[in-house]
């Protein structure tokens, strides 16, 4: 059984010169796809940090509504999308699929390049696909306020947008370096009624402890998560919302790949390569998981995860049990990690500055179903400018990693004398990242690759924790 929308075959239009492939609102996926039902190896259980035993619903109930806890552990292949969520999705979904003809011409490739563009959402990225769902379930179960972290600000703006539409208060702890680099993002968060503060902050015990030792800390997603979790745990009216990593977050993003399956059929094609950037992993999973279902069933697809060399979790991290946050407030999850107290260099792809990655993605990497590459930021920005000059869309620095990976895949195919079909997720626009582009044009971007000494230091933080089976 396929998971893309009904009615596609009746509306198929395979034009050799077509650029955009669009679905009707009526073709919006009605269910999220759960890859756990098809994984050849089950992911490791999430452990309670105090007991070392698998966590149960009661352990997670102070932070999450029961519907999301159920989705976190579900092995059902499909989860119905509530009508209330679909109604809000329809403000921007289905999102367009483009054939990147001008990019193909610019690089002289024989391959065909397609991209799914998530930047058409009101906040400008893929993030509201899960923000709307999380806000809906929390409101349904009586919560009136959500606390969260954000790196580059895409998740924080998406959750503030969702909370505004659904009627919840929202508090956002924004990684300090991004808070300073991206003032327009924090203005957008405020425009939708949320409160936003730089992290580490003086508002939580976790933040104050970091500032006491490192007054000039640039912050990290791990630190911001600690602050948001502490905030939520300390208030009965507040739940915690996470923008990536967790199973239910990745689940909600699979509307991307389901739509892309239908749109690739409209284009009369199917990808040989599927590409996405990876920080925590939500946009990558959103596109890749429905295609990985096809790969697990026997279809030959190269699935590529692209990450920054400054935070090379999948390419150089250790697969181990670790905390999801810096202050060790979260349960222990088995994932590729650089160590929970690792603070990445302040690169401009703030949404990719995370020490860990989604456990589902880690397991699929271990099983050989996903491969990963890491890139330096000057190379990534060069590819972003090339893309903007040919396709017209200025990409977010995070999404530019997928562009660079796509160009690398096309180059490899050309060198091998192959003609391949490449599909990437352009997960967001870069309209609020102009300072980063200014620095690139001025030659001020530093290429930072993680050195062995820092990685060894950071990984010492997980010594003594449980070992994955």
C-alpha positions as CSV (number, residue, x, y, z in Angstrom):
1,X,0.0,0.0,0.0
2,X,1.2,3.5,-0.9
3,X,0.8,6.5,1.3
4,X,0.6,9.3,-1.2
5,X,-2.7,11.2,-1.9
6,X,-5.6,9.7,-3.8
7,X,-6.5,11.0,-7.2
8,X,-3.0,11.6,-8.5
9,X,-3.2,9.1,-11.4
10,X,-6.4,10.9,-12.6
11,X,-4.6,14.3,-12.6
12,X,-1.2,13.2,-13.9
13,X,0.4,15.6,-16.3
14,X,3.8,14.5,-17.5
15,X,5.1,17.5,-19.4
16,X,8.7,17.3,-20.5
17,X,9.0,21.0,-19.9
18,X,7.1,21.3,-16.7
19,X,8.8,23.1,-13.7
20,X,6.2,23.0,-10.9
21,X,4.3,19.9,-9.8
22,X,1.3,20.8,-7.6
23,X,-1.3,18.9,-5.7
24,X,-4.8,20.0,-4.9
25,X,-5.8,20.7,-1.2
26,X,-8.0,17.6,-1.5
27,X,-4.9,15.5,-2.1
28,X,-3.3,16.5,1.2
29,X,-2.2,13.3,3.1
30,X,-4.7,12.3,5.6
31,X,-2.4,10.2,7.7
32,X,1.2,10.4,9.0
33,X,3.6,7.6,8.1
34,X,5.3,5.8,11.0
35,X,8.6,4.2,9.8
36,X,8.9,2.2,13.0
37,X,6.5,-0.3,11.4
38,X,9.0,-1.1,8.6
39,X,12.4,-0.7,10.3
40,X,14.5,-3.9,10.0
41,X,16.0,-3.2,13.5
42,X,13.9,-1.8,16.3
43,X,15.3,1.4,17.9
44,X,16.8,1.0,21.4
45,X,14.4,1.8,24.3
46,X,14.5,5.3,25.9
47,X,15.9,5.0,29.4
48,X,15.1,6.7,32.7
49,X,18.3,8.5,33.8
50,X,17.8,7.6,37.4
51,X,16.9,3.9,37.1
52,X,18.4,3.0,33.8
53,X,15.1,1.2,33.0
54,X,12.9,2.0,29.9
55,X,10.7,5.0,30.5
56,X,6.9,4.6,30.7
57,X,4.0,7.0,29.9
58,X,4.0,8.3,33.5
59,X,7.6,9.4,33.2
60,X,6.8,11.5,30.2
61,X,3.4,12.8,31.3
62,X,4.7,15.9,33.1
63,X,6.2,17.2,29.8
64,X,4.0,15.8,27.0
65,X,0.2,15.1,26.4
66,X,-0.8,11.5,26.3
67,X,-1.6,11.6,22.5
68,X,2.0,12.5,21.7
69,X,3.4,9.9,24.2
70,X,1.2,7.3,22.4
71,X,2.6,8.4,19.0
72,X,6.2,8.3,20.4
73,X,6.0,4.6,21.1
74,X,3.5,3.6,18.4
75,X,4.4,0.9,15.9
76,X,1.2,1.5,13.8
77,X,2.1,2.1,10.1
78,X,-0.3,5.1,9.9
79,X,-1.6,7.7,12.4
80,X,-4.7,9.7,11.3
81,X,-4.2,13.4,11.1
82,X,-6.9,15.3,13.0
83,X,-9.3,17.4,10.9
84,X,-8.4,20.5,12.9
85,X,-4.7,20.0,12.0
86,X,-5.5,19.4,8.3
87,X,-7.5,22.6,8.2
88,X,-4.5,24.6,9.4
89,X,-2.1,22.7,7.1
90,X,-4.3,23.8,4.2
91,X,-3.0,27.4,4.7
92,X,0.2,26.3,2.9
93,X,0.0,22.6,2.1
94,X,0.4,20.8,-0.2
95,X,3.8,22.5,-0.9
96,X,5.2,22.6,-4.4
97,X,7.8,20.3,-6.0
98,X,10.1,21.9,-8.5
99,X,12.3,20.6,-11.3
100,X,15.5,22.6,-11.0
101,X,16.1,23.0,-14.7
102,X,18.1,26.2,-14.4
103,X,20.3,24.7,-11.7
104,X,20.9,21.6,-13.9
105,X,21.9,23.9,-16.8
106,X,24.1,26.1,-14.5
107,X,26.2,23.1,-13.4
108,X,26.0,21.2,-16.8
109,X,24.8,18.0,-15.3
110,X,23.2,15.1,-17.1
111,X,21.1,14.3,-13.9
112,X,17.6,15.5,-13.2
113,X,17.3,17.5,-9.9
114,X,14.0,18.1,-8.1
115,X,13.4,19.9,-4.8
116,X,10.4,20.0,-2.4
117,X,10.1,23.5,-1.2
118,X,8.9,23.9,2.4
119,X,9.6,27.6,2.6
120,X,6.1,28.5,1.5
121,X,4.7,28.0,5.0
122,X,3.9,31.2,7.0
123,X,7.0,30.9,9.2
124,X,9.1,30.0,6.2
125,X,10.1,26.4,6.9
126,X,8.9,22.8,7.4
127,X,8.6,23.3,11.2
128,X,4.9,24.1,11.4
129,X,4.1,20.6,10.2
130,X,4.7,19.4,13.8
131,X,4.2,22.7,15.6
132,X,0.5,22.7,14.6
133,X,0.0,19.1,15.7
134,X,1.8,19.5,19.0
135,X,-0.1,22.7,19.8
136,X,-3.4,21.0,18.9
137,X,-2.8,17.9,21.2
138,X,-1.7,20.1,24.1
139,X,-4.7,22.3,23.8
140,X,-7.0,19.3,23.6
141,X,-5.6,17.9,26.9
142,X,-5.9,21.2,28.8
143,X,-2.4,22.8,28.6
144,X,-2.5,26.6,28.2
145,X,1.2,27.3,27.7
146,X,4.1,25.7,25.8
147,X,7.9,26.1,26.5
148,X,10.5,25.3,23.8
149,X,14.0,25.9,22.5
150,X,15.0,27.2,19.1
151,X,18.3,27.3,17.3
152,X,18.1,29.5,14.1
153,X,14.6,30.5,15.1
154,X,12.7,28.5,12.6
155,X,11.2,26.2,15.2
156,X,10.5,29.0,17.6
157,X,8.6,31.0,15.0
158,X,6.7,27.9,13.9
159,X,5.6,27.1,17.4
160,X,4.6,30.7,18.1
161,X,2.6,30.7,14.9
162,X,0.8,27.5,15.9
163,X,0.2,28.7,19.4
164,X,-1.3,31.9,18.1
165,X,-3.7,30.1,15.8
166,X,-4.7,27.5,18.4
167,X,-4.8,29.7,21.4
168,X,-1.9,28.9,23.7
169,X,0.8,31.0,25.4
170,X,4.4,30.3,24.2
171,X,7.8,30.8,25.7
172,X,10.9,30.4,23.5
173,X,14.5,30.0,24.7
174,X,16.6,31.0,21.6
175,X,20.2,30.0,21.3
176,X,22.1,33.2,22.1
177,X,24.3,33.2,19.0
178,X,21.2,33.0,16.8
179,X,19.3,35.5,19.0
180,X,22.1,38.0,18.1
181,X,22.6,36.9,14.5
182,X,18.9,36.8,13.5
183,X,17.0,39.7,15.1
184,X,14.2,39.4,12.4
185,X,13.5,35.8,13.5
186,X,13.0,36.9,17.1
187,X,10.8,39.8,15.9
188,X,8.6,37.2,14.0
189,X,8.3,35.1,17.2
190,X,7.1,38.2,19.0
191,X,4.7,39.1,16.2
192,X,2.8,35.9,16.9
193,X,2.6,36.7,20.6
194,X,5.3,34.6,22.1
195,X,8.0,35.6,24.6
196,X,11.5,35.0,23.4
197,X,14.8,35.2,25.5
198,X,18.4,34.4,24.7
199,X,19.7,31.1,26.0
200,X,21.5,30.6,28.3
201,X,19.4,33.0,30.3
202,X,19.0,34.1,33.9
203,X,15.5,32.7,34.0
204,X,16.3,29.1,34.8
205,X,18.7,27.3,37.1
206,X,20.2,25.5,34.1
207,X,20.9,28.8,32.3
208,X,22.3,30.5,35.4
209,X,24.7,27.6,36.0
210,X,26.0,27.8,32.4
211,X,26.5,31.6,32.7
212,X,28.3,31.3,36.0
213,X,30.9,29.1,34.4
214,X,30.8,30.6,30.8
215,X,29.5,34.2,30.9
216,X,30.1,34.6,27.2
217,X,28.6,31.3,26.2
218,X,27.1,31.4,22.6
219,X,24.6,28.8,23.7
220,X,23.6,25.6,22.1
221,X,20.4,23.6,21.4
222,X,21.4,21.3,24.2
223,X,21.5,24.2,26.7
224,X,18.2,25.8,25.4
225,X,16.5,22.4,25.7
226,X,17.6,22.2,29.3
227,X,16.0,25.6,30.0
228,X,12.7,24.8,28.2
229,X,12.4,21.4,29.9
230,X,13.1,23.0,33.3
231,X,10.5,25.7,32.6
232,X,7.8,23.1,31.6
233,X,8.5,20.8,34.5
234,X,8.1,23.6,37.0
235,X,4.6,24.7,35.9
236,X,1.4,22.7,35.8
237,X,-0.1,24.8,33.0
238,X,2.9,24.3,30.7
239,X,4.1,21.4,28.5
240,X,7.3,21.1,26.6
241,X,7.4,21.1,22.8
242,X,10.4,19.9,20.9
243,X,11.0,20.8,17.2
244,X,13.1,17.7,16.2
245,X,14.7,14.4,17.4
246,X,11.7,12.7,18.9
247,X,9.7,10.0,17.1
248,X,6.4,11.9,17.1
249,X,8.1,15.0,15.6
250,X,9.5,13.1,12.7
251,X,6.2,11.3,12.3
252,X,4.4,14.7,11.7
253,X,6.9,15.7,9.1
254,X,6.2,12.7,6.8
255,X,3.5,14.7,5.0
256,X,6.5,16.1,3.0
257,X,7.6,12.8,1.6
258,X,4.1,11.5,1.0
259,X,3.3,14.6,-1.1
260,X,6.7,14.2,-2.9
261,X,5.9,10.6,-3.8
262,X,2.7,11.8,-5.5
263,X,4.4,14.7,-7.2
264,X,7.3,12.6,-8.5
265,X,4.7,10.4,-10.1
266,X,3.2,13.5,-11.7
267,X,6.6,14.2,-13.0
268,X,6.9,10.7,-14.4
269,X,10.0,10.0,-12.4
270,X,11.3,8.5,-9.2
271,X,14.5,9.5,-7.3
272,X,17.7,7.5,-7.4
273,X,19.0,9.8,-4.6
274,X,17.1,11.5,-1.8
275,X,18.9,14.3,0.1
276,X,18.2,16.4,3.2
277,X,20.2,18.4,5.8
278,X,20.4,17.0,9.3
279,X,20.6,18.6,12.7
280,X,18.1,16.9,14.9
281,X,16.7,15.2,11.8
282,X,13.1,16.3,11.4
283,X,13.1,17.8,7.8
284,X,15.3,15.0,6.6
285,X,13.0,12.4,8.0
286,X,10.0,14.2,6.6
287,X,11.2,13.8,3.1
288,X,13.2,10.6,3.4
289,X,11.1,8.3,5.5
290,X,8.3,7.6,3.0
291,X,11.1,6.9,0.4
292,X,13.0,4.7,2.9
293,X,9.8,2.6,3.1
294,X,10.3,1.9,-0.6
295,X,14.0,1.2,-0.1
296,X,13.3,-1.2,2.8
297,X,10.9,-3.0,0.4
298,X,13.7,-3.4,-2.1
299,X,13.9,-0.3,-4.2
300,X,17.4,1.0,-5.0
301,X,17.6,4.5,-3.5
302,X,20.7,6.4,-2.1
303,X,19.6,8.3,0.9
304,X,22.0,11.1,1.9
305,X,22.1,13.1,5.2
306,X,24.1,16.3,5.0
307,X,25.5,17.9,8.2
308,X,28.0,20.7,9.1
309,X,31.7,19.8,9.6
310,X,31.6,21.9,12.7
311,X,29.0,19.6,14.3
312,X,29.5,16.2,12.5
313,X,27.2,14.1,14.7
314,X,26.5,11.3,12.2
315,X,29.9,11.2,10.4
316,X,32.1,11.4,13.5
317,X,29.9,11.0,16.6
318,X,29.6,7.9,18.7
319,X,26.5,5.7,18.8
320,X,25.7,5.7,22.5
321,X,23.1,6.5,25.2
322,X,23.2,10.2,26.0
323,X,21.1,13.0,27.3
324,X,19.2,15.1,24.8
325,X,20.2,18.3,26.7
326,X,23.2,19.8,28.4
327,X,21.9,19.8,32.0
328,X,20.9,16.1,31.9
329,X,17.2,16.7,32.5
330,X,15.9,14.5,29.7
331,X,15.7,10.7,29.4
332,X,18.6,8.8,27.9
333,X,18.3,8.0,24.2
334,X,20.5,5.8,22.0
335,X,21.8,8.0,19.2
336,X,24.9,9.3,17.4
337,X,26.3,11.9,19.8
338,X,29.2,14.3,20.3
339,X,28.5,14.4,24.0
340,X,25.7,16.4,25.8
341,X,28.0,19.2,27.0
342,X,29.5,19.8,23.5
343,X,29.0,23.4,22.4
344,X,29.3,23.7,18.6
345,X,31.2,26.5,17.0
346,X,28.9,29.5,16.2
347,X,28.3,28.7,12.5
348,X,25.4,30.3,10.8
349,X,23.4,27.1,10.2
350,X,22.1,27.5,13.8
351,X,19.4,24.8,13.3
352,X,22.1,22.2,12.8
353,X,24.1,22.9,15.9
354,X,23.0,19.9,18.0
355,X,25.1,17.4,19.7
356,X,22.8,14.4,18.9
357,X,20.3,13.3,16.3
358,X,17.0,11.5,16.1
359,X,17.3,7.9,17.4
360,X,15.3,6.6,14.4
361,X,17.8,8.2,12.0
362,X,20.8,6.9,14.0
363,X,19.4,3.3,13.8
364,X,18.7,3.6,10.0
365,X,22.3,4.8,9.6
366,X,23.6,1.8,11.5
367,X,21.5,-0.5,9.3
368,X,23.1,1.0,6.2
369,X,19.9,2.6,4.9
370,X,21.2,6.2,5.2
371,X,24.7,7.5,4.6
372,X,26.0,10.9,5.8
373,X,28.4,13.5,4.7
374,X,29.7,16.7,6.4
375,X,30.6,20.0,4.7
376,X,32.4,23.2,5.5
377,X,30.2,26.3,5.6
378,X,32.0,28.3,2.9
379,X,31.4,25.4,0.5
380,X,27.8,25.3,1.6
381,X,27.3,29.1,1.1
382,X,28.9,28.9,-2.4
383,X,26.3,26.3,-3.3
384,X,23.5,28.4,-1.8
385,X,24.5,31.4,-3.9
386,X,24.7,29.2,-7.0
387,X,21.2,27.9,-6.3
388,X,19.8,31.4,-5.7
389,X,21.3,32.6,-8.9
390,X,19.7,29.9,-10.9
391,X,16.4,28.9,-9.1
392,X,15.8,32.4,-7.6
393,X,15.2,31.1,-4.0
394,X,17.6,32.3,-1.3
395,X,17.9,29.2,0.9
396,X,18.4,29.1,4.7
397,X,21.9,28.1,5.6
398,X,20.6,24.8,7.0
399,X,18.8,23.9,3.8
400,X,21.9,24.9,1.8
401,X,23.7,21.8,3.2
402,X,21.1,19.7,1.2
403,X,21.8,21.8,-1.9
404,X,25.5,21.2,-1.5
405,X,24.9,17.5,-1.1
406,X,22.8,17.5,-4.1
407,X,25.5,19.2,-6.2
408,X,28.0,16.7,-4.9
409,X,25.7,13.8,-5.9
410,X,25.2,15.2,-9.4
411,X,28.9,15.7,-9.8
412,X,29.6,12.1,-8.8
413,X,27.0,10.9,-11.2
414,X,28.5,12.9,-14.1
415,X,32.0,11.7,-13.3
416,X,30.7,8.1,-13.3
417,X,28.9,8.7,-16.7
418,X,25.5,8.2,-15.0
419,X,22.3,10.1,-15.4
420,X,20.5,10.1,-12.0
421,X,17.3,11.6,-10.6
422,X,18.0,13.5,-7.4
423,X,15.4,14.8,-5.0
424,X,16.2,17.2,-2.1
425,X,14.3,18.9,0.6
426,X,14.6,22.7,0.5
427,X,13.4,23.0,4.1
428,X,13.3,26.8,4.4
429,X,14.1,30.2,2.9
430,X,17.0,32.4,4.1
431,X,15.2,35.8,4.2
432,X,16.2,36.2,7.8
433,X,19.8,35.1,7.3
434,X,21.1,38.0,5.3
435,X,23.8,38.8,7.9
436,X,25.2,35.3,7.2
437,X,25.3,36.0,3.4
438,X,26.9,39.4,4.1
439,X,29.6,37.7,6.0
440,X,30.1,35.2,3.2
441,X,30.4,37.9,0.6
442,X,32.8,39.8,2.8
443,X,35.0,36.7,3.2
444,X,34.4,36.7,7.0
445,X,33.0,33.1,7.3
446,X,35.3,30.8,9.1
447,X,35.5,27.1,8.1
448,X,35.4,25.2,11.4
449,X,36.0,21.5,11.5
450,X,35.8,19.7,14.9
451,X,39.2,18.7,16.1
452,X,39.9,15.3,17.8
453,X,40.8,16.8,21.1
454,X,37.5,18.6,21.5
455,X,35.5,15.6,20.4
456,X,37.4,13.4,22.9
457,X,36.8,15.9,25.7
458,X,33.1,16.1,24.9
459,X,32.6,12.4,24.7
460,X,34.0,12.0,28.2
461,X,30.7,13.3,29.4
462,X,28.9,10.1,28.5
463,X,31.3,7.8,30.3
464,X,29.4,5.6,32.8
465,X,26.1,5.9,31.0
466,X,24.3,2.7,29.8
467,X,25.6,1.1,26.6
468,X,23.3,0.3,23.7
469,X,22.6,-3.4,23.2
